[in-house]
């Protein structure tokens, strides 16, 4: 009986069981099959996303300009533009200002304030939620150019902020001239906090109330529930929000250009402003594109850091 069973399993003489792909080969085969319906979308992404990146990187390796002979036909110059940036005293200063602007206004300001407002709205009544949501979201839905001019009017030497300070007997500084980075950092926090608030409000909505109540019954204080329960449960929201706010802030141009124009001098010239000045005010498109490429690399580095540091657990 056992011999018959073995013969049926093995099949006729000379014919063995055909081995099936196992392990990584099988997973690769399944991934390829599942990716076939996505081919049109992948092609469009390559054309409209990867294509401009490649074109921008190539442009940074040329001497393209807005005028002169290089405007008609740019020549390949290799990494000369990047070497020029390394010897330009304005570039390290602009890079440092950009990092300060990112950390202060996006990583700390928008995220901490957005989380605080989301917690406030979660624990408050309907009226408080409506008022907070209306005032905060208004700055976010406002067109960027309108928000920039509003911030300029607020921080101007004779603007709203100094008017309020004078009303209580305080002489305010010239924010846009004496403290330009503080002014644009506060303006960007005001402008972008609503996005963080909405992201965190959605993440907090998914936190089970039973877990919070159980921790409260066990005697956990408010800050303990926040640090040891709430924050670990919304890690995906934190990771997503950090990445998006960092990338959005890295590309902020209109707000800074309207408020300070990168000045006084270069005291508020972040990388986007410096790229604009080099490309369109001085006509050096190759150098401006090199700065834009460096901004792309900075954004990629931050994204990789967030993904590795706050990698969500596998479900």
C-alpha positions in Angstrom: 0.0 0.0 0.0 2.8 2.4 0.9 4.5 1.6 -2.4 1.4 2.4 -4.4 1.0 5.8 -2.6 4.6 6.7 -3.3 4.2 5.8 -7.0 1.1 8.0 -7.2 2.9 10.9 -5.6 6.0 10.4 -7.7 4.0 9.8 -11.0 5.0 7.7 -13.9 8.7 6.5 -14.1 11.0 9.2 -15.6 8.7 12.0 -14.6 9.4 13.8 -11.3 7.4 16.5 -9.6 8.2 19.8 -11.2 9.7 22.1 -8.5 7.9 25.3 -7.9 9.7 28.6 -7.4 10.3 29.2 -3.8 11.5 32.0 -1.5 12.7 35.3 -3.1 12.1 34.0 -6.7 8.4 33.4 -6.0 8.0 36.8 -4.3 9.7 38.6 -7.2 7.4 36.8 -9.6 4.3 37.8 -7.7 5.5 41.4 -7.4 6.1 41.6 -11.1 2.6 40.2 -11.9 1.0 42.6 -9.5 2.9 45.6 -10.9 1.6 45.1 -14.5 -1.6 47.2 -13.9 0.6 49.9 -12.4 2.8 50.3 -15.5 1.0 53.3 -17.0 1.2 55.2 -13.6 4.9 54.3 -13.3 5.6 55.6 -16.8 3.8 58.9 -15.9 5.7 59.2 -12.7 9.0 58.7 -14.5 8.1 61.3 -17.2 6.7 64.0 -14.9 8.7 63.5 -11.7 12.0 61.7 -12.5 12.4 63.5 -15.8 12.5 67.1 -14.4 14.9 65.9 -11.7 17.3 64.5 -14.2 16.9 67.6 -16.4 17.6 69.9 -13.4 20.7 67.9 -12.4 22.0 68.2 -16.0 21.3 71.9 -16.0 23.4 72.3 -12.9 26.3 70.9 -14.8 26.1 73.6 -17.5 26.8 77.3 -17.7 23.2 78.2 -18.8 22.3 81.8 -18.3 19.6 84.3 -19.1 21.7 86.4 -21.4 24.9 86.2 -23.5 26.1 83.3 -25.6 25.3 80.8 -22.9 21.6 81.7 -23.3 21.6 80.4 -26.8 23.6 77.2 -26.2 24.8 76.2 -22.8 28.1 74.3 -22.5 28.8 71.4 -20.2 31.1 72.6 -17.3 30.9 69.5 -15.0 30.9 70.3 -11.3 32.2 73.9 -11.6 28.9 75.3 -10.3 29.1 73.2 -7.2 32.8 74.2 -6.7 31.8 77.9 -7.0 29.2 77.4 -4.3 31.8 76.0 -2.0 33.9 79.1 -2.4 31.0 81.5 -2.2 30.7 82.9 1.4 26.9 83.5 0.8 26.2 79.8 0.3 27.3 78.4 3.7 25.4 81.3 5.4 22.3 80.5 3.3 22.5 76.8 4.1 22.8 77.6 7.8 19.8 79.9 7.7 17.8 77.3 5.8 18.5 74.7 8.5 17.6 77.1 11.3 14.4 78.0 9.4 13.5 74.3 9.0 14.2 73.3 12.6 12.6 76.3 14.3 9.5 76.7 12.1 8.7 73.2 10.8 10.2 70.5 13.0 9.6 72.3 16.3 7.1 75.1 15.8 4.5 73.7 13.5 4.7 70.1 14.9 4.6 71.0 18.6 1.9 73.7 18.2 -0.1 71.6 15.8 -0.1 68.7 18.3 -1.0 71.0 21.1 -3.9 72.4 19.2 -5.1 69.0 18.2 -5.1 67.8 21.8 -6.9 71.0 22.8 -9.6 70.5 20.2 -10.0 66.8 21.2 -10.6 67.7 24.9 -12.6 70.8 24.4 -16.3 71.5 23.7 -17.8 72.1 20.3 -17.6 75.9 20.5 -13.9 75.9 21.3 -13.2 73.4 18.5 -15.1 75.6 16.1 -13.3 78.8 17.1 -9.8 77.3 17.2 -10.3 75.5 13.9 -11.6 78.6 12.2 -8.8 80.9 13.3 -6.0 78.4 12.6 -7.3 77.0 9.3 -8.0 80.5 7.9 -4.2 81.2 7.7 -3.6 77.9 5.9 -6.4 78.3 3.3 -5.4 81.9 2.5 -3.5 82.3 -0.8 0.2 82.3 -0.1 0.8 85.8 -1.5 -2.1 87.2 0.6 -0.6 85.5 3.7 2.8 86.9 2.9 1.5 90.5 2.7 -0.5 90.0 5.8 2.6 88.8 7.7 4.6 91.8 6.2 1.9 94.2 7.5 1.9 92.6 10.9 5.7 92.6 11.4 6.4 95.9 9.7 8.0 98.6 11.9 4.8 100.6 11.9 2.6 97.5 11.6 0.1 95.7 13.8 2.6 94.0 16.2 4.5 97.1 17.1 1.2 99.0 17.4 0.0 96.5 20.0 3.3 96.7 21.8 3.1 100.5 21.9 -0.4 100.3 23.3 1.0 98.6 26.4 4.0 100.9 26.7 6.6 98.7 24.9 8.7 99.9 22.0 9.0 97.1 19.6 12.0 96.5 17.4 12.2 96.7 13.6 11.4 93.1 13.1 12.0 92.9 9.3 15.3 94.7 9.5 16.8 93.9 12.9 15.3 90.4 13.5 14.3 89.1 10.0 14.8 85.4 10.8 12.6 85.5 13.8 9.9 87.3 11.8 9.8 84.8 9.0 10.0 81.8 11.4 6.9 83.1 13.3 5.1 83.9 10.1 5.7 80.4 8.7 4.5 78.8 12.0 1.4 80.9 11.8 0.9 80.0 8.1 1.5 76.2 8.3 0.4 75.1 11.8 -3.1 74.3 10.5 -1.8 71.4 8.4 -0.1 69.8 11.4 -3.2 70.3 13.5 -5.4 68.5 11.0 -2.9 65.6 10.6 -2.6 65.1 14.3 -6.3 65.5 14.9 -6.9 62.7 12.4 -4.2 60.6 14.1 -5.7 61.2 17.6 -9.1 60.2 16.4 -7.8 56.7 15.7 -6.4 56.3 19.3 -8.7 53.9 21.2 -10.4 55.6 24.1 -10.3 52.3 26.0 -6.5 52.4 26.2 -6.5 56.0 27.5 -9.2 55.3 30.1 -7.4 52.1 31.3 -4.2 54.1 31.8 -6.1 56.8 33.6 -7.6 54.2 35.9 -4.1 52.8 36.6 -3.1 56.2 37.8 -1.1 57.5 34.8 -0.8 61.2 34.8 -1.7 63.4 31.7 1.9 63.7 30.5 2.5 60.0 31.1 -0.5 59.1 28.9 0.8 61.5 26.2 4.4 60.3 26.2 4.0 56.5 26.8 0.6 55.8 25.1 -0.6 58.6 22.7 2.7 59.4 21.0 3.7 55.8 20.3 0.2 55.1 18.9 0.4 58.0 16.4 4.0 57.3 15.2 2.8 57.1 11.6 1.1 60.4 11.8 4.2 62.0 13.4 6.4 60.5 10.7 4.2 61.7 7.9 3.7 65.2 9.3 7.4 65.7 10.0 8.3 64.7 6.4 5.6 66.8 4.8 6.1 70.0 6.9 9.9 69.7 6.4 9.6 69.4 2.6 7.0 72.2 2.5 9.1 74.6 4.6 12.3 73.8 2.6 10.5 75.1 -0.5 9.1 78.3 1.1 9.9 81.3 -1.1 7.0 83.7 -1.5 6.7 84.3 2.3 10.3 85.2 2.7 10.6 87.2 -0.6 7.6 89.4 0.2 8.6 90.0 3.9 12.3 90.6 3.6 13.5 89.9 0.1 16.3 87.8 1.6 17.6 90.9 3.4 18.8 93.0 4.9 21.8 92.0 2.9 21.7 88.2 3.0 20.5 87.8 6.6 17.3 86.0 5.6 18.4 84.6 2.2 17.5 80.9 2.5 18.4 78.5 -0.3 15.2 79.1 -2.4 15.8 82.9 -2.2 19.5 82.4 -3.0 18.6 80.2 -6.0 16.2 82.8 -7.3 18.7 85.6 -6.9 21.4 83.6 -8.7 19.2 82.4 -11.5 16.9 85.4 -12.3 18.5 88.5 -10.8 22.1 87.6 -11.7 21.1 85.5 -14.7 23.2 82.4 -13.8 20.7 79.6 -14.4 23.4 76.9 -14.0 24.4 78.1 -10.5 20.7 78.6 -9.5 19.9 75.1 -10.7 22.8 73.7 -8.7 21.4 75.3 -5.5 18.0 73.7 -6.3 19.6 70.3 -6.7 21.3 70.7 -3.3 17.8 71.5 -1.9 16.5 68.3 -3.4 19.3 66.3 -1.8 18.6 68.0 1.6 14.9 67.1 1.3 15.8 63.5 0.4 18.2 63.2 3.4 15.5 64.4 5.8 13.0 62.0 4.3 15.3 59.0 4.7 16.1 60.1 8.3 12.4 60.3 9.2 11.6 56.9 7.6 14.4 55.2 9.5 13.9 56.9 12.8 10.1 56.7 12.9 9.6 53.5 10.9 6.1 52.3 11.7 5.6 48.8 13.0 4.6 46.1 10.6 1.0 45.2 10.9 
